[in-house]
Amino acid sequence: MTHSDSEDASSDDERDTAIAGGVLDDGLSTGVLFSSTSFDHYFAQASKPSRTSANVFTSQMHPLSSHEYTTAISNWLDRPAPVPTPTVSYQSTFPHYLAQLSQGFNLLFYGAGSKRRTLNSLATHIHNSKAAHVIVINGTAPNLDYKDVLSTIERIPEVSSFPTTLRGMDGQMARISGFFSSDSPELYLVIHNIDAPPFRPLKAAALLSWLCAQSAIHVIASVDNVAFPVKASFDGQKPRHSGAISQKRAARAWLWHDATTLQSYDFELSSADRSSLNGASHGSSSNSHMRTDATNSNALLTPEAARHILVSVTQKAKKLFALLASRQLQSMEDSDASAKDPKRIGMEYSTLFSMARENFVATNDTSLRALMSEFRDHGLMLSLQSGGTGELVWIPLRKKALSDVIAAIEQAEL
């Protein structure tokens, strides 16, 4: 390199340095030409290790014991004033309710607030004014099964000893029907929360229809779910008069009454499983599942993919899949809906839980969701949070593919 070339190179380096510094040859300042981007800031922050304080709240405050918690709650003076309960205002309508019951109707009470006190007062009024049997069933009681209704009725003296050749549930129904078909006193059956999970299976609905059809059994129930009229199946709306109509024994002749009380649901929620409520322990994970499932609701699986998944799961998981698939296939045939319409073919999670418990597949919410996760991880079982009806669960398979998979499970091919 010659002397002139070295001078040119050094001048170029000086010019580059001047430009980077924001100074041109003419001596004018142009400011900073290179600014830091968001990526530079990210790597600058990520390069430093994060510091976690050891001064955590749990090390400073010890959890309260059960006695301390109860004492603190009882001494809390800033409680909101209780809402006035208009239970007394319904006392004047009790004779009107009895008149409707005597005409063969069953009564269904709806409205905001707990209706437990109102129905209990009505049951007490019936017991004091009529020579009849009165039974009160709490639909929200833990471990309640719809079969317990028949067992409770059989506790009435002389019902269990009524002669019959049938056994099991058929024998119970035969004894109850035979006993109350005679000259025995009538039965007034009060059911709190008839929309509770124990009464949602089809077998429970059939049992309630049978009870409502008995001329000597009068059903009084309450409902809190606003979607109950849409989901419930009312078979027949004629009263059970004495005469030609009574021979048909039209089931579920309901009369709806507004019984708004604005009372809290303390008793109804006292036995609820907190872990099964949205936003509880599994709330974040289940909600993320629902968002993903809602996004992938249009993606249908092939029968081969479903078979490959079912081969690798447990027998209980296969049984759960068969329960959901059979109900979904029936919904597809009844409504002619496709597998891309979950709101028409999906099953409520509460209904699926009742079926799983009835068929000894899962006894609690945790075990059921554990079985469902095996299918959710592979996209064979999806869920969607639907307003008014809760969580809907369905299988993304076409009707023909779903029918073939069910047949393969029944024939023990999977």
Secondary structure as UniProt FT lines:
FT   HELIX           3..20
FT   TURN            21..22
FT   TURN            25..26
FT   HELIX           38..46
FT   HELIX           57..60
FT   HELIX           66..74
FT   HELIX           86..93
FT   HELIX           94..102
FT   TURN            103..104
FT   STRAND          106..110
FT   HELIX           116..129
FT   STRAND          133..138
FT   TURN            139..140
FT   TURN            142..143
FT   HELIX           147..153
FT   TURN            154..155
FT   TURN            157..161
FT   HELIX           168..180
FT   TURN            181..183
FT   STRAND          187..192
FT   TURN            194..195
FT   HELIX           197..199
FT   HELIX           202..213
FT   TURN            215..216
FT   STRAND          217..222
FT   TURN            226..227
FT   HELIX           228..231
FT   HELIX           244..248
FT   STRAND          254..258
FT   HELIX           266..269
FT   TURN            270..271
FT   HELIX           274..276
FT   TURN            278..279
FT   TURN            281..282
FT   HELIX           283..295
FT   TURN            296..298
FT   HELIX           303..311
FT   HELIX           315..335
FT   TURN            339..340
FT   HELIX           342..345
FT   STRAND          347..348
FT   HELIX           349..358
FT   TURN            359..360
FT   HELIX           365..376
FT   TURN            377..379
FT   STRAND          382..386
FT   TURN            387..389
FT   STRAND          390..394
FT   HELIX           399..410
FT   TURN            411..412
//
